Amino acid sequence: DEYGDLYAVAIDNNMDYTLQYLTIAGVMKIYFYRTYGFYFLAGASVGSLLTGEYDYRPVVVQPTWAAGSEGTAVNREIPDVNSFRFSLIPGIGYDFYYRGMFITPEITGDIALTDVLDDSYTSNEPWRVINLQGTLRISFIIL
């Protein structure tokens, strides 16, 4: 404070990471029984890093009279980010045929095979990004 008194302070460290990749994927659609209906997806992808940065915002939680006060925010590039990302793509879906079109709900995953950072930064614990996404696709039959 302005009198030079020191206080014990508890801080909540808020970190937000942004990783953006340009990715090219190859996926194979394997039908379970016939030419439409239930199917599996299997594939792989390779990505090149576009952006790798983080935002750090410390927020005071104790003492209560200072709770909510924010420290100096930092926005920087993540050091030693791997510039390429390799991953496997599993998935499942179902093609519903309806009046000359297919309505397809699908769930896919993206399981990273490469670490985001060099091992020296992660204390021998890998930091890998795993994505899960659900989509609903509508396909029209032209011919």
N, C-alpha and C positions, 0 to 999 in steps of 0.2 A: 504494500500500500504506500501512500504518500509519506508515511512516517518511517519507512524502512523496516517494518515488521515482516517477518517471513511466515508463511502459512503452508501447511501440508496440503497438496492439491492432488486430486484424483482426476485423470484425464481419460476420456473415451477417444481412442484413435480411430478415425474413420478413413478407410482407404477404398478408393474406387479405381478399378483398372479398366483400360480400354485397349483391346487387341483387335485390329482389323486386318483381315487377310484377303487377298485375291485368290480364289480357290477354283481349281478345275477338278471335276469329279467324273468318274466312270462308274455306272451302276447297272447291274443286271437284274431284271425282273423275272422271277421264277414262279410260274403258276403251280399251285398245289394239285389241281385235278384237271382243269380244262383250260380253254383259251381266255376265259374271264372268270372272275370270282376272287377267291382268296389267293394271295401271293406273298412271296418273300422277296426282299431286296438284299443284294450283297454287292459291295463295291469298295472303292478306295478313292482317296482324294489327295491332292498335293496343293499347298497354298504358299504364297509369297507374302511376307509381312508388309503392310502398308503403314500402319500406325501401332505403336506400342508405348503407351504413356499411363501415368497414374496421377490421381489427385489425392492429397493427404490433407485432412482437416481435423486438428485436435479440438475437442470440446470439453470444457471443465464440467465435472459432475459433482465434485465435492471441493470445498465446503458449499453448503446450500446457498449461501448469499452470493456466490459467484457462479452458480450452475447456469449453463447455457452460454457462458462466455467462450468465444472462439479464439484460438491461437492463430498464428500465421499459416495461411493455407499455402500449399506447395503443389505445383503442377509441373511435372518433368517427364522426360522419356525414361522408360524402364531400361536400366543398363544391361548389356549383354543378352538381349533377346535373340533367340534363334530366328534367323531370317526365313527359314522354311518350316512348314508344318506338314506332316504326313499323318493320315488318319484312315480308319476303316469305317464303312457305312453299312450297318445292318438296318433292316426295317421290315415292316409288315403292312399289308393293306388289303382292301377288298374293292373290286369293281362291281358296282351295281348298274345294270343295264336298265335304262328308262327312256322310252320314246326316242330312240335314235341317238342317245348320248349315254356316257358313262359318268356316274357320280362316284368318286373314289376318296374315301377317308384313308389316311395313311399316317403311320407313325414311323419316324426314322431317327436314328442316332448317329452321332459323329464322335468316334472314340479316337482320341489323339494317340499316336505312337511316339511322338517326339515331345520332349519337355519344352516349356516356354523359356526357361532360363538355364544357364550353365549350373551344374551341380554345386559349385562352390557357394552360390547364393542361397541355396535351398536346404542346407544342412542335410544332404543326402536323401531328402524326401522330394520326389518328383512333383513338379507343378505342371499338370496337364489339363487342358480344357476339354470337357466332355459336353456335348450338346444333345438335347432331346427336343424334337419338334413334331408337331402334329399339323397336318395339312388336309384341306378338303379341295379336291380338284374336280372340275367339270370338263369333260372332253366330248366334242361333237364329232359325229361320223359324217364325213363329207361325201364320200363315194358310196 
